[in-house]
Amino acid sequence: MIYVFLAEGFEEIEALTPVDCLRRAGKTVCTVGIGGTVIKGSHGVSVTADIADSALVLDDSVEMIVLPGGMPGTIHLGESAAVQDALTYCASHDKWIAAICAAPSILGARGLLSDKTATCYPGFEKQLVGCNAVAEPVCQDGRMITGRGPGAAMDFSLKLVSVLCGADTACSIAEGMVYGK
């Protein structure tokens, strides 16, 4: 199970591109709405989440959690008990944690990026506490994957596919979507 969290004001492309690519790869992806199931993105697009945060189940089936950025979505994710519980579970059970744009700041606030290399939206670097912040589209350090922003959403999503399903699957999906051609 891969959980993609959606909070009011999330960046649509950063949330839905990973959902799309991971489902194309055959992964089970569940979108989780913070505070309900109908969540409006930062550009006014309303999305119906698969479940509300109250239905979140953290068990051995969890492979990864994904935190999209956007404002004020990132703030709402950081304030969410469900997101904090999921971060605690994944960090203590060696599960994948992925965050893009402003959302790596949530990981920084939790100390999850200490002594790691990560990327984020320009201007959020100081919130990546104890981290070597780089200006790369996508960065992986151990079980942490971070993305820079909306323009990196496809590269970020394909990286998630690559670590869960292999580079060949990620390349196949990219080719099928005519990405990079």
C-alpha positions as CSV (number, residue, x, y, z in Angstrom):
1,M,0.0,0.0,0.0
2,I,1.2,3.5,-0.9
3,Y,-0.6,6.4,0.8
4,V,-0.6,9.8,-0.9
5,F,-1.9,12.4,1.5
6,L,-4.1,15.3,0.3
7,A,-4.7,18.4,2.4
8,E,-6.6,21.5,1.5
9,G,-4.3,23.5,-0.8
10,F,-2.2,20.7,-2.1
11,E,-0.2,21.0,-5.3
12,E,-2.3,19.0,-7.8
13,I,0.5,17.9,-10.2
14,E,2.7,16.8,-7.3
15,A,-0.1,14.6,-5.8
16,L,-1.7,13.1,-8.9
17,T,1.4,12.4,-11.0
18,P,2.7,9.9,-8.5
19,V,-0.7,8.3,-8.1
20,D,-1.0,7.9,-11.9
21,C,2.6,6.6,-12.4
22,L,2.5,4.2,-9.5
23,R,-0.9,2.8,-10.6
24,R,0.4,2.3,-14.1
25,A,3.2,0.3,-12.5
26,G,0.6,-1.9,-10.9
27,K,1.0,-0.6,-7.3
28,T,-1.9,-0.2,-4.9
29,V,-2.2,3.5,-4.2
30,C,-4.7,5.0,-1.8
31,T,-5.2,8.8,-1.6
32,V,-5.9,10.0,1.9
33,G,-7.9,13.2,2.5
34,I,-7.0,15.2,5.6
35,G,-10.2,16.0,7.3
36,G,-12.5,14.4,4.8
37,T,-12.6,13.0,1.3
38,V,-13.2,16.0,-1.0
39,I,-10.1,18.1,-0.9
40,K,-9.5,21.2,-3.0
41,G,-6.0,21.8,-4.4
42,S,-4.0,25.0,-4.5
43,H,-5.4,25.7,-8.0
44,G,-9.0,25.1,-7.3
45,V,-9.2,21.5,-8.5
46,S,-11.3,19.3,-6.1
47,V,-10.2,15.7,-5.7
48,T,-12.2,12.9,-4.0
49,A,-9.7,11.0,-1.9
50,D,-10.1,7.2,-1.6
51,I,-10.3,7.5,2.2
52,A,-10.4,10.1,4.9
53,D,-7.5,10.3,7.3
54,S,-9.7,8.7,10.0
55,A,-9.7,5.4,8.0
56,L,-5.9,5.3,7.7
57,V,-4.4,1.8,8.6
58,L,-0.7,1.6,9.3
59,D,0.5,-2.0,9.1
60,D,2.9,-4.2,7.3
61,S,1.1,-3.6,4.0
62,V,2.5,0.0,3.9
63,E,5.3,0.4,1.4
64,M,5.5,4.2,1.1
65,I,3.9,7.4,2.0
66,V,3.9,10.4,-0.4
67,L,3.6,14.1,0.7
68,P,2.8,16.6,-2.1
69,G,3.7,20.2,-1.6
70,G,1.6,23.3,-2.2
71,M,0.4,26.0,0.0
72,P,-1.3,25.9,2.4
73,G,-1.4,22.1,1.8
74,T,2.0,21.6,3.3
75,I,1.1,23.4,6.4
76,H,-2.1,21.3,6.8
77,L,-0.1,18.1,6.3
78,G,2.4,19.1,8.9
79,E,-0.4,19.8,11.4
80,S,-2.1,16.5,10.7
81,A,-2.0,13.8,13.4
82,A,-2.5,11.1,10.6
83,V,0.5,12.4,8.7
84,Q,2.6,12.5,11.8
85,D,1.6,9.0,12.7
86,A,2.4,7.8,9.2
87,L,5.8,9.4,9.4
88,T,6.5,7.8,12.7
89,Y,5.4,4.4,11.5
90,C,7.5,4.6,8.3
91,A,10.6,5.9,9.9
92,S,10.5,3.2,12.6
93,H,9.7,0.4,10.2
94,D,12.2,1.3,7.4
95,K,9.5,2.2,4.9
96,W,9.8,4.7,2.0
97,I,9.0,8.3,2.7
98,A,8.6,10.7,-0.3
99,A,8.0,14.4,-0.2
100,I,8.1,17.1,-2.9
101,C,8.2,20.9,-3.1
102,A,7.5,22.5,0.3
103,A,6.6,19.1,1.9
104,P,10.3,18.1,2.7
105,S,10.0,20.9,5.3
106,I,7.7,18.5,7.3
107,L,10.5,15.9,7.3
108,G,13.0,18.5,8.4
109,A,10.8,19.6,11.3
110,R,10.7,16.0,12.5
111,G,14.5,15.6,12.2
112,L,14.1,12.9,9.5
113,L,16.5,14.6,7.2
114,S,19.4,15.0,9.6
115,D,22.7,14.0,8.0
116,K,20.9,13.3,4.7
117,T,20.9,15.0,1.3
118,A,17.6,16.3,0.1
119,T,15.9,18.8,-2.2
120,C,12.9,21.1,-1.9
121,Y,11.2,24.2,-3.4
122,P,13.6,27.2,-3.4
123,G,13.4,29.1,-0.2
124,F,12.5,26.1,2.1
125,E,16.1,24.9,2.4
126,K,16.5,26.3,6.0
127,Q,13.6,24.2,7.1
128,L,15.5,21.0,6.1
129,V,17.1,20.9,9.5
130,G,20.5,19.2,9.6
131,C,20.3,18.4,5.9
132,N,22.6,18.9,3.0
133,A,20.1,20.7,0.7
134,V,20.8,20.5,-3.0
135,A,19.1,22.1,-6.1
136,E,18.4,18.8,-7.9
137,P,15.0,17.9,-9.4
138,V,14.9,14.6,-7.3
139,C,17.1,13.3,-4.6
140,Q,17.2,9.9,-2.8
141,D,19.1,9.3,0.4
142,G,18.3,5.9,1.9
143,R,14.6,5.5,2.1
144,M,13.9,9.2,1.7
145,I,13.0,10.6,-1.7
146,T,12.5,14.4,-2.2
147,G,11.5,16.4,-5.2
148,R,12.1,20.1,-5.9
149,G,8.7,21.3,-7.2
150,P,5.9,21.0,-9.7
151,G,8.3,20.9,-12.7
152,A,10.0,17.8,-11.2
153,A,6.7,15.9,-10.6
154,M,7.2,13.4,-13.4
155,D,10.9,12.7,-12.5
156,F,9.9,12.4,-8.9
157,S,7.1,10.0,-9.7
158,L,9.3,7.9,-12.0
159,K,11.8,7.7,-9.2
160,L,9.1,6.3,-6.9
161,V,8.3,3.7,-9.5
162,S,11.9,2.9,-9.9
163,V,12.6,2.2,-6.2
164,L,9.5,0.1,-5.8
165,C,9.3,-1.7,-9.2
166,G,12.7,-1.4,-10.8
167,A,14.3,0.9,-13.3
168,D,13.0,-1.1,-16.3
169,T,9.4,-0.6,-15.2
170,A,10.0,3.2,-14.7
171,C,11.6,3.4,-18.2
172,S,8.7,1.4,-19.7
173,I,6.2,3.8,-18.1
174,A,8.1,6.8,-19.3
175,E,8.3,5.5,-22.8
176,G,4.6,4.7,-22.8
177,M,3.8,8.2,-21.8
178,V,6.2,9.6,-24.4
179,Y,8.1,11.3,-21.6
180,G,11.5,12.8,-22.6
181,K,11.0,12.1,-26.3
